[in-house]
Amino acid sequence: MKIALVTGASRGIGLAVSDALRANGMHVVRLARSLRNESGDRRSDIACDVTQPAEVDRALARVEKELGMPDVLVNNAGIFFIKQLAETSVDDFTQTLATNLTGPFLIARGVVPKMVQRGSGHLVTIGSISDYIGFSGSTAYAASKFGLRGMHEVIRQETAKSGVRTTLVSPGPVDTDIWDPVDPDSKPGFTKRKDMMRAEDVAAAVVFAVKQPEHVDVTEIRLLPTRYSPRG
């Protein structure tokens, strides 16, 4: 049975990806800052703040000891808010980069080189439409997601011909609780929540990528709602 490691997996896209991979026969290990084990397997859920190197090291060591190195890594953990530049504090910016960029770096650094040594594995990075388009009010978020795209592309180059596959999934607006503070339905120019994609749509894209034959590498997937508003 293949092992999949999913970060930010307690809710939203991460939870949907975890459920979809499990439904496709993988043993899924979920990482998040707070988790309630619902699988009945104590090895399947690990509380971990991915911004903390020591916690990441402990979590990955536990996974490797109890299950072995993951076959699939889904770097999903992230935070989101909308603030104009003048309203974005240094702490806002630093926390966003730590969660959306440093966290995925720490996880990838701990897993991908061992995939390369083994000669197989799949890194899936959950990006965003904001990893290739800038939106007003997203200074911190765009900086983190553009950076995440850049890091992923470099990892792709460094793992070329190693047997390790890499996929960047960049979805537009997805109806999860990250939109609750924004209330897009009340703001002109935003995609209404009823028209947004669902977390399960992103999960289906991840499953599509990882279920391809080993000689096929789906390098990038971009998803948008059919009724998409350019603002978000």
ZAMARGU-4260 file (C-alpha; in steps of 0.2 Angstrom, whole numbers, plus 5000, padded with zeros to 4 digits):
<rodrens>
0) 5000/5000/5000 | 5007/5017/4995 | 5009/5030/5009 | 5003/5048/5006 | 5008/5062/5018
5) 4996/5078/5017 | 5000/5094/5026 | 4986/5106/5032 | 4975/5091/5032 | 4962/5095/5046
10) 4950/5104/5035 | 4946/5111/5018 | 4957/5106/5003 | 4969/5096/5014 | 4955/5085/5022
15) 4947/5082/5005 | 4963/5077/4997 | 4967/5065/5012 | 4949/5057/5010 | 4951/5055/4991
20) 4968/5047/4992 | 4962/5036/5006 | 4947/5031/4995 | 4960/5027/4981 | 4969/5014/4992
25) 4983/5024/5000 | 4988/5024/5018 | 4986/5043/5022 | 4996/5052/5036 | 4988/5069/5040
30) 4998/5083/5047 | 4991/5099/5054 | 4993/5109/5070 | 4977/5102/5078 | 4970/5085/5072
35) 4957/5073/5079 | 4961/5055/5074 | 4945/5048/5065 | 4954/5034/5055 | 4956/5022/5070
40) 4975/5021/5066 | 4986/5031/5078 | 4999/5033/5065 | 4988/5042/5053 | 4986/5059/5061
45) 5001/5069/5068 | 4999/5086/5076 | 5013/5097/5068 | 5016/5115/5065 | 5025/5115/5049
50) 5033/5132/5052 | 5043/5124/5066 | 5058/5114/5060 | 5060/5104/5076 | 5041/5098/5075
55) 5043/5094/5056 | 5059/5084/5060 | 5050/5074/5073 | 5034/5071/5063 | 5044/5065/5048
60) 5055/5054/5058 | 5040/5046/5066 | 5032/5043/5049 | 5048/5035/5042 | 5050/5024/5057
65) 5032/5018/5058 | 5027/5017/5040 | 5042/5021/5029 | 5045/5036/5017 | 5030/5043/5009
70) 5026/5038/4991 | 5016/5054/4989 | 5019/5071/4998 | 5005/5084/4996 | 5011/5101/5002
75) 4995/5110/5006 | 4996/5119/5023 | 4993/5138/5021 | 4984/5153/5027 | 4974/5167/5018
80) 4968/5185/5021 | 4964/5200/5012 | 4972/5217/5017 | 4979/5232/5007 | 4998/5235/5008
85) 4996/5249/5021 | 4985/5238/5032 | 4997/5222/5031 | 5008/5222/5047 | 5025/5214/5047
90) 5018/5200/5058 | 5005/5197/5045 | 5018/5196/5031 | 5030/5185/5041 | 5017/5173/5047
95) 5010/5171/5029 | 5027/5167/5022 | 5031/5155/5037 | 5016/5145/5034 | 5014/5146/5015
100) 5032/5145/5010 | 5044/5140/5024 | 5033/5126/5030 | 5032/5118/5012 | 5051/5120/5011
105) 5054/5111/5028 | 5043/5097/5023 | 5050/5095/5005 | 5068/5096/5011 | 5064/5082/5023
110) 5056/5071/5011 | 5060/5074/4993 | 5079/5070/4994 | 5075/5053/5001 | 5063/5051/4987
115) 5077/5055/4975 | 5088/5042/4984 | 5075/5029/4982 | 5071/5033/4964 | 5053/5036/4965
120) 5040/5047/4973 | 5028/5061/4969 | 5028/5079/4976 | 5011/5088/4974 | 5011/5107/4979
125) 4995/5115/4981 | 4997/5133/4975 | 4984/5145/4970 | 4978/5157/4956 | 4988/5169/4966
130) 5004/5160/4961 | 5003/5168/4944 | 4991/5182/4945 | 4992/5197/4958 | 4976/5203/4966
135) 4974/5219/4976 | 4974/5216/4995 | 4985/5200/4993 | 5002/5207/4996 | 5007/5194/5008
140) 4998/5179/5000 | 5004/5183/4983 | 5022/5184/4989 | 5020/5167/4997 | 5012/5159/4983
145) 5023/5166/4969 | 5038/5160/4980 | 5030/5143/4982 | 5028/5141/4963 | 5047/5146/4961
150) 5052/5134/4974 | 5042/5120/4966 | 5049/5124/4949 | 5067/5123/4956 | 5063/5106/4964
155) 5056/5100/4948 | 5073/5104/4939 | 5083/5096/4953 | 5073/5080/4953 | 5073/5079/4934
160) 5077/5061/4928 | 5077/5055/4946 | 5061/5045/4945 | 5052/5058/4956 | 5037/5067/4949
165) 5031/5084/4953 | 5014/5092/4951 | 5009/5110/4955 | 4990/5112/4957 | 4984/5130/4956
170) 4966/5132/4960 | 4955/5148/4959 | 4943/5151/4972 | 4937/5136/4982 | 4922/5137/4994
175) 4931/5133/5011 | 4930/5142/5028 | 4945/5153/5023 | 4932/5164/5014 | 4921/5167/5030
180) 4930/5183/5036 | 4930/5190/5018 | 4912/5187/5015 | 4914/5187/4996 | 4895/5187/4993
185) 4894/5205/4999 | 4908/5212/4989 | 4907/5217/4971 | 4919/5208/4959 | 4922/5193/4969
190) 4916/5175/4964 | 4901/5171/4974 | 4903/5156/4985 | 4889/5146/4976 | 4899/5148/4960
195) 4916/5143/4968 | 4924/5126/4966 | 4923/5113/4980 | 4938/5106/4990 | 4933/5089/4982
200) 4937/5097/4965 | 4955/5100/4969 | 4956/5083/4977 | 4950/5075/4961 | 4964/5084/4952
205) 4977/5078/4964 | 4971/5060/4962 | 4971/5062/4943 | 4990/5067/4944 | 4996/5054/4956
210) 4986/5040/4948 | 4995/5042/4931 | 5007/5028/4925 | 5024/5030/4932 | 5031/5036/4915
215) 5018/5051/4915 | 5022/5067/4925 | 5007/5079/4926 | 5018/5094/4929 | 5004/5107/4932
220) 4985/5109/4934 | 4976/5125/4934 | 4958/5125/4940 | 4945/5139/4939 | 4926/5140/4942
225) 4916/5140/4927 | 4908/5156/4933 | 4924/5165/4938 | 4925/5183/4943 | 4942/5190/4939
230) 4944/5198/4956 | 4944/5181/4965
</rodrens>
